Amino acid sequence: MRIILLGAPGAGKGTISKLLTARNESVHISTGDILRNAVKEQTPLGKKAKQYMDSGDLVPDSLIMGIMEERLQEPDCQKGFIFDGFPRTIPQAEALDEILAKLNIQLDFVANLDVDVDVVLDRLTTRRTCSNPSCQAIYNIKSMPTKVEDICDKCGSPVIQRSDETKEAILNRLETYNIQTTPLVDYYSQKGLLKNIKALSSDDVVNEIMAGL
């Protein structure tokens, strides 16, 4: 399995990725994960990325793509991968095409998780996250509340609503997504790689993706 998951914040990309990796030996890859790992492992590119991250600046695409190329050559990617919310822009998609061609890797398809704004707002405004940086367990006050109100089941720390998960912040994130990332739908559609999937039930989405392989 070699796929890209596109979808707005709250579309369920992370959840779908975990369910898919549980069914096969593909690895889940997100930009944040590979950046953190490169910094942790103190790779040459990771050290450069850390300089940007420590100063609060965005890591340049050229550096992200270099780290992505390294990641795709690691042994665990040989059996497949799932890109979670990457690429985010057309320039990143074009750069990824070059890397995949260089490494002789062919994408199976790009799954665009289609979800209504009302559903996104309901999912994200009810999400709560453990405040302990080493835990970061995620809950939902509707569908998966903590056993003790506002206390993490795993470590006992307070759970909080993240500042980027208020209604105002979410609408802003959606606007940014529509401007930057929606053009990718056309990009991959023109390549004949796009598969639109209504993201209502996680199990249904996973089954549709597996059926499309």
Secondary structure by P-SEA (a helix, b strand, c coil): cbbbbbbccccaaaaaaaaaaaaccbbbbcaaaaaaaaaaaccaaaaaaaaaaaacccccaaaaaaaaaaaaaccccccccccccccccaaaaaaaaaaaaaacccccbbbbbcccaaaaaaaaaabbbccccccbbbbbccccccccccccccccccccccccccaaaaaaaaaaaaaccaaaaaaaaaaccbbbbbcccaaaaaaaaaaac
